[in-house]
């Protein structure tokens, strides 16, 4: 038999399906998708066939148990279990059940409405669920802000928990994340959250049975090296960056030595970020802490303040570190200088760990949220490398080569570039370039058939449907804009390659009302959709401004 092959001698067309990889055996129910992406389900005429998608994953197979039996409940089964749990807790069946969007994990979430609203959770790992349920109940006994767990299925695959609503901290700081300027309300929420962190870390650790934690009871050398190799296999190797394995592993070992010396240890949330904080009745609540374990307090601070898409400026990070240290004092006294000396190592480690997760969830599972986060994490890493880590010379050399690759430079520059697209009237003069660069395009739209000559269009603009229909049915402006798009696209591509920050594109017509407005609208939307860059759309004579933020 092939080293990685399907054994069909003892199974029906409906499964279960048996695979061998060397001495390891994998038994799967029909229709199952392997939770870590090593197996890929492919629908066929005669049922469901499975094939390994190993690529570089062969290095991880040694860590898998000798026999895996994975049983995934389908949505109908989940619905039935949730209904029974709700009935058991409230005495009535739910009036409705709504599937909620998932994130990076294999857990499925449901909102059950009826006499009381509850959140239903179904997870494929009973051990992981047990860890969350135990920690939730433990934290609740300590008076910590976490969702209560009310009912649990006998096999620990499903449970009901408190419904805290829909407001994530990540969403509530959206304006600050997109602009880099956080207002007072956003800062207040961030301060509230970071001040609660040491309370969760130390009160949560009191009398806690860390042996329940999944998959590791504590932050140790094995978990550190696993995360670093996660980065190496799931991200670094996919970039094509060349490196010497033994030299890289030497720096990984040095990093593990430094991280393991860090004090103090308490409860380590591990995935403490604004997506895992809900705001309920104006107060922060912590969710998704099932990967928590005993470990150094620095990890969670790094995880929160250097979250890839949080976009915190350095001044705000330092301010929030100050608030964290104030709240830490009743539990552990340390100077800011000593804290920062150790924190920097955890920031680098956490950045590498999340890049590994983004690589796997994005490149291999094709989840767009993780792909979109990569440029932000690379940007964070670039800044860290500028500060220097002499403790890990070869690692820094490899990371520098990786971050300087064209695909990352291009993506990073998308966050720098702003294209200003303006419509104007020639009667009132050609606009000046506000960036001070004095460059860009000015396109004259006056050769295009003018809808402003006709009475029915005189009070309308190029944003109104009748004018849009007139211009597009006439067709002249579409030919004109084909040439404009080609010129501007080439210019934007070059600016992204070279890291320029501003380009001006202006459209003029007689009154700045019809043809120029339509053209500016078209180009602004085209550039934002094609390149994902920041676009300022300005209709000067209409006194209208719109901002399309970089994606």
Secondary structure, DSSP 8 states (H G I E B T S, - for coil): --SEEEE-TT--TTEEEEEEETTEEEEEETT---TTSSEEEEEETTEEEEEE--GGGHHHHTTS-SEEEE----HHHHHHHHHHHHHHHHSS--SEEEEE---SSS-EEEEEESSS-EEEEE-S-HHHHHHHHHHHHHHHHTT-SB--EEEE-TTSSEEEEE---S-BHHHHTHHHHHHS---HHHHHHHHHHHHHHHHHHHHHHTT--GGG-SS-SB--HHHHHHHHHHHIIIIIGGGT----HHHHHHHHHHHHHHHHT---EEEE-SS-SGGGEEEETTEEEE---TT-EEEETHHHHHHHHT-TTT---HHHHHHHHHHHHHHHTTT----HHHHHHHHHHHHHHHHHHHHHHHIIIIIIT--HHHHHHHHHHHHHHHHHHHH--GGGHHHHHHHHHHHTSHHHHHHHHHTT-EEEEEEEEGGG-----TTSS---EEEE-TTS--GGGSGGGTT--TTSHHHHHHHHHH-HHHHHHHHHHHHHHHHHHHHHHHT--EEEEEEEESSSSSHHHHHHHHHHHHHHHHH--EEEEEETTTTEEEEE---
